Amino acid sequence: MENLPNSSWILSKKKRLAYQIAILSWYDQNKRELPWRVNPTLYKTVISEFMLQQTRVTTALPYFENWMIEFPDFFSLSQASEKKILKAWEGLGYYSRARNLHLLSKIAVQWEAPPLTLDDWKNLPGVGPYIAAAVTSIALGQKQAVCDGNVVRVLTRLFAISESFKDGSTAQKKIRPVAQALISSERPGDYNQAIMELGATICHRSSPLCSICPVLTHCKAGKSGEWTNYPALTPKPKKTATLQRYWIEGDNHILLHASQKKRLAGVFELPEKIPNFIENSSITPNKPLTVRKRTIGNTEYTEEIFRVEIFTIKEETLPSGYAWMKWSEMKSFTLSGPHRKWINEIKKSQKE
């Protein structure tokens, strides 16, 4: 405890209890009605926490609801094909999450009882410290504090923690003991959801709503008005990259390629190179069909899409990873969200 900021505040049972009562009372009255909070189960909690990693609640909502219809429990998920699972995940990105959920479900159906410890959960596919704490507290009632970006923001402002962190993961590691010291013993799951809800809806990165914050009386940064100083994260330099993509169309089909890279393995996009089985073709150099941008992590990608005119196709059997997609079958293919959008827009513009 000696490394905790203002440890006398944290270790004062009276002050800690007042803080817990304030944040839990606010949560009880103001929490968002989210589908995974209605008749909550371990399965719902696991699915929602996987979906909410790197994804906004508003984006995840329709996916969660459709997922629960398609795969209502661990057993149905364990029996589904990876292709079907990736299709249900299409557009959420970070597809390793879907694959890890599939692997986890195959383990879960073998349980006589779910594991209770953080270490046991962290040994499961795709489960790190945050998901382990969220699942064990929310679904299993264990006193394990979550620590994500929202929690870091709330607690660094609460205690005016001025330490500079090189990145978000370092901040979470350093702040986790503070979070653990403050968690409610009686309602650990609700407390975790309350502090995350506070960070998402009140303690914003910019323009926090301090005047209506339920823990303002406990918050150093809120009372001083110096919330902009917290958390102190070293900004990451933005990276840029340019990719060439190829629009290879013929006989009412378009050529797609599924990368084997971890992030997008099994998900189709326009190919990054003209494959060897196309012997004779031509493109118009320096004149892309269109140029699109997207950001992945800390990198902004510029993707130049060139139209390729095909003269000769050497072989009918496609190499692994390639597929000719018939336009009428587009819905059955799992494409990355941006590429599905771009392909639809380009195809529409060709008809106009």
N, C-alpha and C positions, 0 to 999 in steps of 0.2 A: 504493500500500500504506500510505501514511502515515495514512489515515483508518480503517484496520482496527483493531479493539480488540486490545490486547495483541499487537501485530504481531510481536514477537520470538518469541512462542509459535508463531504461524502460520508464520513464516519459518524456524523451526528444523526442519530436515529430519528430524532424529531424533524429535522430539516429534510432528511431523505424521504420520510413518510409524507410530509406535506407536499413535496415535489411529486411523489408517486400519485397521491390522491388527486392533485391538480391535473396531471396529464391524463390519468385514467378517467376522471370525471368528464373532461373535455372529449375524450375519445368516445365514451359511451353516448354522449349527446350529439356528436358531430361526425362520426365515422361514415365513410362512404359505403353505400350498399353495393357490395361487390359479390359476384356469384360464388366465389370460393369461401365467402364468409357465411353463406346460407347453408345450414345443415353441414357444417364443415366435417371433412374426413381427412385421414392421412393422405389418401390419394389426391384429393383436391388440392391440399396444401403443397404436395410435391409438384404437381403439374403447374400450379400457379407460380410457385417460386422459380421453377425452371424458365417459364415463359417470361417472367418479369426481370430476369437478368438481361441487361442491355436493351430493355424494351419498355416503353411507356405503358402505363395501365390502360389508357384509352385504346392503344394499338392492340394490346393483348386480349382485351375483353371479348371481341367476337371470335377470336381463335379459341379461347378457353371454352366458350359456350359450344362451339362446333365440335371441339375435341371431346367434350364430355358426352356428346351424342354419339360420336364415332367410336370412342374408346372410353366407356364409362368406369372402368376399373383396371387394376393391374393385370388381371387375367386377359381381358380383351386386348389390351395393349401388347402383352407378351406374345399373343397369337397372331398379331398383324404382321404383314410384310414390311420391310424397311421402305419399299417404294410407296406403300400406302401411307406410312407415317410421315415420310418426307413431303408427300403431297399435301397432307393435312397441315404441315408446318410451313408450307410455301408462303413466302412474303415476310416471315418473322426474322429471317436471317440467322446467322450463327447456327448452322444446321447440326453442328456437333451436339447441341443441346437435345435435339430430337433423337439422335442416335443413342446418346447416353440414357435418355429416358427409356428407350426400348430395351437397352441392356439392363437397366435397373429393374424394369418390370419383370424380366425373366428371373432375376434374383428374388424379387419381392414375393412372387407366387410360391416360393419354396419356404418362406418364413412360417414358423409356428407362431411367432410373435415378432413385431418389428423391433429392431435394435433401439436402445435408448441413449447410448453415449455418443458424444461428438465424434470420437475417434472411429467408432463403427460406421457412422454415416459418412465420414470423410473418406472411408475406404471404398465407398460405392461409386459407380461411374458418374462423372460429372458433378460430384458433390464436393464443394469447398467449404471453408469455415462459415461463410454466410448462410448458405442453404442448410448446412448441418444444424446451425443454431436456430434458424427459422423453423425448420421442420420439427426438431425436438421440443422446442418451446410451444409453438402454436398447436401442433397436432398431438404432442405427447406429454405436455405439461411440465417439461424439464426447465430448470432455471438456467437458461443459456442465453446470453445477450447477443443480439445481432449487431453487426457493425458494417453498414454500407455507407455510401456517400451522404445520404440524408442524415444518418446518425452522427457521422463525423461533423457535419455542418452544425447540427443542433448542439452537440456537446462542446465543440471548440468555442462556440459563441456563449454557451451557458457559463463556461469557466474562463473565457477569454484566453484560451490556450494559444500563445503566440508562436510556438515552435513551427518552423518551416519544414514541410514534408516534401520529399522529392516527387512523390506521386500518390495517387489515391490509395493504392494497396499498402504503402508504407504508413499512410495516415490511419487506415483502418486497423492495422496491426498495433500501432501505438495507442489508439483511442479505445481499443477493445476492453482493456482492464477497467477503464472508466465506465464504459457501458455495463460491464458485468457488476460493478460495485453499486450501480443504481437500480438494477432490475428488480421488479417486484417479485417476492417469493410466492405470494398468493395467486398472482395473475401474470405469470411470465410471458405467456403468448400474447395476451392483450396488451401488456406493456410494450412489447417489441413492436406490435402493430401500431400502437399509439405514437411512439417516437418516430417511426417511419412515416406515419400519416402527418405528423406535425411538420416534418421536414419537407414533405411533398406538397402540403397545402397552405402552410403558414410561414415556415422558416425558409423562404425561397432563397436561391443563390443571390438574386438581385431583388430589390424592393420587398423585403420580408414584411409581413403584416404584424409588426411588433405590438401595435396598439391592442390587438385582440388575441395575443398569444397567451395561452393559459399558464405558462411558466415564466412570464415576464419578470415577476418579482424575484425570481431566482437567477435571472440571466444577466451576467455582467455586461456583455456586449449590447444586449437590448436596452438596458438602462442607460448605458453611456452613449448609445447611438453609434458605436464604432463597429457595427456588425460587418462592414465591408472588409475588415482586417482578418476575418476568420471564415473558413480555415485558410491558413497560409500555405498554399500549394505552389510549388515551382512550376510555372507554365511549360508545357511540352512544346518544343518547336514543331510547327506544322510541316508535314511532308507532302510532296506532290509527286505524281507519277503519270505517265502517259502510256496508254495501251492502244494497240490497233486491233480492231475487231472486223470480221468479214461477213458480209451479207451474201450468202451463197444460196441462190434460189433456182429451182428448176422443176418443171412438171408438177406444179402445185405443191411443192415441198420446199422446206428450208433446212439447211444443214445446221445442226446444233452439236455442241460438245459439252460433255460432263467432266469437269475437272476432277482430278483425284486428290487435289489439295484438301487438307483437313477441313478448312472452313466451308467448302462448297462441294465436297465429295458426293457425287451422284446427282447433283443439281445442274440442269442444263443452262448454258448461255451461248451466245454467238461465239464461234471459235476465234482464238487469238492468232491463228496462223492458217494458211491455206494448206490443207493436208496433202500428203504425197500422192494419194490415189486420184487426185484431180491433176491430170497431166498438162492439159492446155487450158489456160484461162487468161483473162486480162482484167486489170483494174485501172482506174484513172488515178495516177499518182497525184498526191497533194490536193486531191479533191474528194474528201470524204462525203459520203451520203448524208451524214449528220455527225455532230459532235455532242456528246453528253457527259455530264459530270456526276459523280457520286462520292460520298465520303465513307470510308471504312476505317474505324478506329481513329487514328490520328493522321491518316493519309487521305488527301483528296485526289481522286483518280479522274483524269480526262480520258474518255474512251472515244476514239475516232473510228467510226463505222464506215468501211469501204464496201461498195458494191463490186462483186466479182462476176464476170461473165464467163460461163463455163463452155469449153469447146469439147473436151474429152474427159470421160471418167474411166479410169484404168480398170477398176474392179468393182464388182457389185457387193461383195462382202465388206462391210465397213470395219475398220479397226476398232478396238475396244474404246469406248467413250464417245464415239460418234453416232449420230442418229439423224436420219432424214425425217423431219416432222411434217406430216401432212397438215395443211391448214385446218381442215375440219376436225383434226384430233388434238388441237393445241391444248384444250382443257385437260386432257389426260396426262400431259407432260408436266413434270415438276421443273419450273424455271425459277431462277432468282427473281425477286420482285422487280428490281429495276429493268432487267432484260425483258421480262414479260411486258412491262409497260412500254418500253422503247419499241419492241417488235410490233406491238399493236398500233402504236402511233405511226410508225413508218409505213406499215401495211395500209393503214387508213389513208395516209397522205398520197400513196400511190394510186388509190382509187379515185381521188378527187381531181 
